[in-house]
Amino acid sequence: MPIVTYAYRAKAANGGIMEGVIEAAELRVAKQKLKAQNLTVLNIAPKTRTFKDLIKEYNPMKPKPTTADLVIFSRQMSTMVSAGVPIVQSLSILESQAENPPFKLALTSIRQDIESGVSIADAMDKQPDAFPPLYVSMIRAGEVGGILDTIMQRLSGFMESAEALKAKVKSAMMYPAVVVSVSFCVTVFLMVGVIPTFKEIFASFNAKLPLPTEILITISDAMRHYFYLVIAIPIGIVYGIMRWYKTETGREKMDTWSLKVPVFGILLKKVAIAKFTRTLGTLLKSGVPIMQALDTVAATAGNVVVQKAIRSAREAVKEGQRMTDPLKDAHVFPNMVIQMIAVGEETGSLDQMLNKIADFYDQEVDAAVKGLTSMIEPLVIVFLGTVVGAIVICMFMPMFEMGELASK
């Protein structure tokens, strides 16, 4: 069922009138969410999407709250709360210091909601662009347990680790992406700008050209006359893959394939394991109930295969069973991970065991990235040299033949 954005007017517990938007699958669920925030709904209806809203939604250049903003906010908030500064006053101070406009706006909305009687977690839940579900779940656990400062300190460390993991993967992907892009541009330049000059030279000889040279010249002519296709086809392919990936079938197939692809699949598996164990371990250590923790981890897994495994584990825990069997059936988690989780369940130290696994796989990802980078570099150079070399050989083949005829 698609998520709908509803605009509402509601009365807060202190009698103040609030206006805002909330996302839900249907009107009944939206009203229940507002009621859970101690709000009395006065008016609620689906929000009308204007042309300006569409531009904001699909504008890739629009500023967004960043992980760095959230890390700094968490550390500063933790310090002020532990020092006894009231929540509203702490938010006012951080709001005045925030440099990112969208994050500043989110803090303003949160402060106003808290002043109206809404809990911190519920106020943050209304700002999904700034505060992800995992963050909100931990804040809610901190509120209930009275350890909000400790939770925020833990959150900042968790997010820094997650960001470092993401940076490692990006660094592994960046080099081959740049080299392949450069090789594509060089190939297009040779085909469109250089080969036509050789074509005129060959035409003046009135001699039959070798088959590879004729094929290359034909491709060059096609690219020159239909240059817009050279640009449109790659863009169309990328756009089509992205649209297909957004479908349920497409995402499932792509995520399954990504874990099986040679070389990169191993890295992605290690990243998925590190993310799963770190997130679940942090949530459990922060006092989040295991059912809620597994729900949150599944929602932020980033891979359908891993997500299904986690949801199966949740169902197993719900029925009083161990979570290790569904995780083993997913064929993503190695036996070592399954055994360590099983030991953690049996000894009651699952959060500690998960964090140990995460530390181990953070190191594994680091080693895999370094190995991948050192292996990809010569492969990409060979690929680029083969493409450019093949073009050069095709262009010089007629000259070799003409040189032989001249010598005879």
C-alpha positions in Angstrom: 0.0 0.0 0.0 1.5 3.4 -1.0 2.4 5.9 1.7 0.3 9.1 1.7 1.2 12.5 3.1 -1.6 14.0 5.2 -1.8 17.7 6.3 -3.4 18.2 9.7 -4.5 20.7 12.4 -4.5 19.3 15.9 -4.8 20.5 19.5 -1.8 19.6 21.8 -2.0 18.6 25.5 -1.4 22.2 26.6 -4.2 23.5 24.4 -2.0 24.9 21.7 -3.0 24.5 18.0 -0.5 22.7 15.8 -0.3 22.3 12.0 1.9 19.9 10.1 2.2 16.9 7.9 2.4 13.1 8.7 3.0 10.1 6.4 0.9 7.0 6.7 -0.6 4.2 4.6 -4.2 5.3 5.2 -6.1 8.0 7.1 -6.9 5.7 10.1 -3.2 5.0 10.7 -2.4 8.7 10.4 -5.0 9.5 13.1 -3.6 6.8 15.3 -0.1 8.2 15.0 -1.3 11.6 16.0 -3.3 10.2 18.9 -0.2 8.4 20.1 1.5 11.8 20.2 -1.3 13.1 22.6 -2.8 15.3 19.8 -6.5 15.8 19.2 -7.1 15.9 15.5 -9.2 18.9 14.4 -8.8 18.5 10.7 -6.8 16.1 8.5 -6.8 15.4 4.7 -4.3 14.2 2.0 -1.9 17.0 1.3 -2.3 18.4 -2.2 1.0 18.2 -4.1 1.8 21.4 -6.0 4.3 21.9 -8.8 6.6 23.5 -6.2 6.5 20.3 -4.1 7.4 18.2 -7.2 10.4 20.4 -7.9 11.5 20.1 -4.3 11.0 16.3 -4.3 13.0 15.6 -7.5 15.6 18.3 -7.2 18.9 16.5 -6.8 20.7 19.7 -5.8 18.5 20.5 -2.8 20.4 20.6 0.5 19.7 17.8 3.0 20.7 17.1 6.6 23.9 15.1 6.7 25.3 12.4 8.9 27.9 14.9 10.1 25.1 17.3 11.3 23.5 14.4 13.2 26.8 13.3 14.8 27.7 16.8 16.0 24.1 17.3 17.3 24.2 14.0 19.2 27.5 14.8 20.9 26.6 18.3 21.9 23.1 17.3 23.0 24.6 14.5 25.1 26.9 16.9 26.8 24.2 19.4 27.6 21.7 16.8 28.8 24.3 15.2 31.1 25.1 18.7 32.5 21.5 19.2 33.4 20.5 21.7 30.7 16.7 21.3 29.9 15.9 19.7 26.6 14.1 22.7 25.1 16.9 25.1 26.1 19.5 22.6 24.6 17.6 22.5 21.4 17.4 26.3 21.2 21.2 26.6 21.6 21.9 23.9 19.0 19.2 25.5 16.7 21.0 28.8 16.8 24.4 27.1 16.0 23.2 24.9 13.2 24.7 25.9 9.8 22.8 23.5 7.6 19.4 25.2 6.8 17.3 22.0 6.5 18.7 20.6 9.7 18.1 24.0 11.5 14.5 23.9 10.3 14.1 20.3 11.6 15.5 21.4 15.0 13.0 24.3 15.1 10.1 22.0 14.4 11.3 19.5 17.1 11.6 22.3 19.7 8.1 23.6 18.9 6.6 20.1 19.1 8.3 19.4 22.5 7.0 22.7 23.8 3.5 21.6 22.7 3.8 18.4 24.8 5.1 15.9 22.2 7.8 13.5 23.3 11.3 13.9 21.9 11.2 10.6 19.9 7.8 11.5 18.4 9.0 14.9 17.5 12.0 13.5 15.8 9.9 10.9 14.1 8.1 13.7 12.3 11.4 14.7 10.7 12.5 11.6 8.8 14.9 13.5 6.5 17.0 14.5 9.5 16.4 11.6 11.9 16.2 8.1 10.5 14.0 5.3 12.2 17.0 3.7 13.9 17.9 7.0 15.6 14.3 7.6 16.7 14.1 4.0 18.1 17.2 4.5 20.3 16.0 8.0 21.4 12.7 6.4 22.5 14.5 3.7 24.4 16.7 6.5 26.1 13.6 8.4 27.1 12.0 5.3 28.7 15.2 4.3 30.5 16.2 7.8 31.5 19.6 7.5 29.9 19.1 10.0 27.0 22.6 11.4 27.3 24.2 8.0 27.2 22.1 7.0 24.2 23.1 10.1 22.3 26.8 9.5 23.0 26.4 5.9 21.8 24.5 7.1 18.7 27.2 9.5 17.6 29.8 6.7 17.9 27.6 4.3 16.0 27.0 6.8 13.2 30.7 7.6 12.9 31.4 3.9 12.4 28.6 3.5 9.9 29.8 6.6 7.9 33.4 5.2 7.9 32.1 1.9 6.6 30.2 3.7 3.8 33.3 5.7 2.9 35.4 2.5 2.6 32.9 1.0 0.1 32.7 4.3 -1.9 36.5 4.5 -2.1 36.5 0.9 -3.5 33.9 1.8 -6.2 35.2 5.2 -7.1 38.5 4.3 -8.8 37.0 1.8 -11.4 34.0 4.1 -12.0 36.3 7.0 -12.8 38.6 5.0 -15.0 35.8 3.4 -17.0 34.2 6.8 -17.5 37.5 8.2 -18.8 38.0 5.2 -21.1 34.5 5.7 -22.5 35.1 9.4 -23.1 38.5 8.6 -24.8 36.9 5.9 -27.0 34.1 8.3 -28.1 36.7 11.0 -28.9 38.7 8.6 -31.0 35.7 7.3 -32.8 34.1 10.7 -33.5 37.2 13.0 -33.8 40.2 10.9 -35.0 38.9 8.1 -37.1 37.1 10.4 -39.7 40.6 11.9 -40.5 42.0 8.4 -41.2 38.9 7.6 -43.3 39.7 10.5 -45.7 43.3 9.3 -46.0 42.2 5.7 -46.8 39.7 7.0 -49.3 42.5 8.7 -51.3 44.3 5.3 -51.7 41.3 3.7 -53.5 42.2 0.4 -52.0 40.1 -2.2 -50.3 40.3 -1.9 -46.5 40.7 -4.8 -44.0 37.4 -6.0 -42.5 38.2 -4.8 -38.9 39.0 -1.3 -40.3 35.8 -1.2 -42.3 33.7 -2.3 -39.2 35.4 0.4 -37.1 34.8 3.1 -39.7 31.2 2.1 -40.0 30.7 2.3 -36.3 32.5 5.7 -36.4 30.1 7.0 -39.1 27.1 5.8 -37.2 28.3 7.5 -34.0 28.9 10.8 -35.9 25.5 10.8 -37.6 23.6 9.6 -34.6 25.6 11.2 -31.8 22.6 12.0 -29.8 22.1 8.2 -29.4 25.6 7.9 -28.0 24.4 10.1 -25.1 20.8 9.0 -24.9 21.3 5.2 -24.9 23.6 5.1 -21.8 21.4 7.5 -20.0 18.3 5.5 -21.0 19.9 2.2 -19.8 20.9 3.7 -16.4 17.4 5.3 -16.0 15.7 2.0 -17.0 17.8 0.0 -14.5 17.0 2.6 -11.7 13.3 2.4 -12.5 13.4 -1.4 -12.5 15.3 -1.5 -9.3 12.5 0.5 -7.6 10.0 -2.4 -8.4 9.8 -5.2 -5.9 10.9 -7.8 -8.4 13.7 -5.7 -9.8 15.1 -4.9 -6.4 15.0 -8.5 -5.2 16.8 -9.8 -8.3 19.4 -7.0 -8.3 20.1 -7.4 -4.6 20.4 -11.2 -5.0 22.7 -10.8 -8.0 24.9 -8.1 -6.2 25.8 -10.6 -3.4 26.8 -13.3 -6.0 28.8 -11.2 -8.4 32.5 -12.1 -8.4 34.8 -10.0 -6.2 32.3 -7.2 -5.4 29.8 -9.7 -4.0 32.2 -10.7 -1.2 32.7 -7.1 -0.2 29.0 -6.4 -0.2 28.3 -9.4 2.0 30.9 -8.3 4.5 29.4 -4.8 4.5 25.9 -6.2 5.0 27.1 -8.4 8.0 29.0 -5.5 9.6 26.0 -3.2 9.2 23.5 -5.8 10.5 25.6 -6.8 13.6 26.6 -3.2 14.5 23.1 -1.8 14.2 21.4 -4.7 16.1 24.1 -4.7 18.8 23.8 -1.0 19.3 20.0 -1.1 19.6 20.0 -4.0 22.0 22.7 -2.4 24.2 20.6 0.7 24.3 17.7 -1.1 25.7 15.5 -1.4 22.6 13.3 -4.6 22.8 14.6 -7.3 20.5 11.4 -7.4 18.4 11.4 -3.6 17.8 15.2 -3.8 17.2 14.8 -6.4 14.5 12.1 -4.4 12.9 14.3 -1.3 12.7 17.3 -3.3 11.5 15.2 -4.9 8.7 13.9 -1.5 7.6 17.5 -0.1 7.3 19.2 -3.3 6.0 19.6 -1.8 2.4 19.4 -5.3 0.8 16.2 -7.3 0.2 18.0 -10.7 0.8 19.3 -9.5 4.2 16.0 -7.8 5.0 14.1 -11.1 4.4 16.5 -13.0 6.6 16.1 -10.5 9.4 12.3 -10.6 9.2 12.4 -14.4 9.3 14.6 -14.2 12.4 12.1 -11.8 14.0 9.3 -14.3 13.3 11.4 -17.1 14.9 12.1 -15.0 18.0 8.3 -14.2 18.2 7.6 -17.9 18.3 10.1 -18.5 21.0 12.8 -20.0 18.7 16.4 -18.9 18.0 17.2 -16.4 15.3 20.2 -18.3 14.0 18.3 -20.8 11.8 16.6 -18.2 9.5 19.9 -16.3 9.2 21.7 -19.5 8.2 19.0 -20.3 5.6 19.7 -16.9 3.9 23.2 -18.1 2.8 24.6 -14.6 3.5 26.0 -15.0 7.0 29.0 -17.3 7.4 29.0 -20.2 10.0 31.3 -18.2 12.3 28.8 -15.4 12.5 25.9 -17.8 13.1 27.8 -19.7 15.8 28.8 -16.5 17.6 25.2 -15.2 17.5 24.0 -18.6 18.9 26.5 -18.3 21.8 25.3 -14.8 22.5 21.7 -16.0 22.6 22.6 -18.8 25.0 24.7 -16.7 27.3 22.5 -13.6 27.3 25.3 -11.4 25.9 23.9 -11.1 22.4 24.6 -7.3 22.2 28.3 -7.8 23.2 28.7 -10.7 20.7 27.2 -8.7 17.9 29.5 -5.8 18.5 32.5 -8.1 18.5 31.4 -9.5 15.1 30.9 -6.0 13.8 34.5 -5.0 14.9 35.9 -8.1 13.2 34.0 -7.4 9.9 34.9 -3.7 9.9 38.5 -4.9 9.7 37.5 -7.5 7.1 35.9 -4.7 5.0 39.0 -2.5 5.3 41.2 -5.4 4.1 38.8 -6.3 1.3 38.7 -2.7 0.0 42.5 -2.5 -0.1 42.8 -5.9 -1.8 40.0 -4.9 -4.3 41.6 -1.6 -5.1 45.0 -3.2 -5.8 43.4 -5.9 -7.9 41.1 -3.6 -9.9 43.9 -1.1 -10.9 45.8 -3.4 -13.3 42.5 -4.9 -14.6 41.2 -1.5 -15.5 44.5 -0.4 -17.1 44.5 -3.6 -19.2 40.9 -3.0 -20.2 41.6 0.6 -21.3 44.8 -0.5 -23.1 42.9 -3.2 -25.0 40.1 -0.8 -26.2 42.5 1.9 -27.3 45.0 -0.6 -28.7 42.3 -2.3 -30.8 41.3 1.0 -32.3 44.9 1.9 -33.1 45.6 -1.5 -34.7 42.5 -1.3 -36.8 43.6 2.1 -38.1 47.1 1.1 -38.9 46.3 -2.3 -40.6 45.7 -0.6 -44.0 49.0 1.2 -43.7 50.8 -2.0 -43.1 49.2 -3.6 -46.1 50.0 -0.6 -48.3 53.5 -0.6 -47.1 53.9 -4.3 -48.1 52.4 -3.6 -51.6 54.7 -0.6 -52.1 57.8 -2.7 -51.2 56.7 -5.3 -53.8 
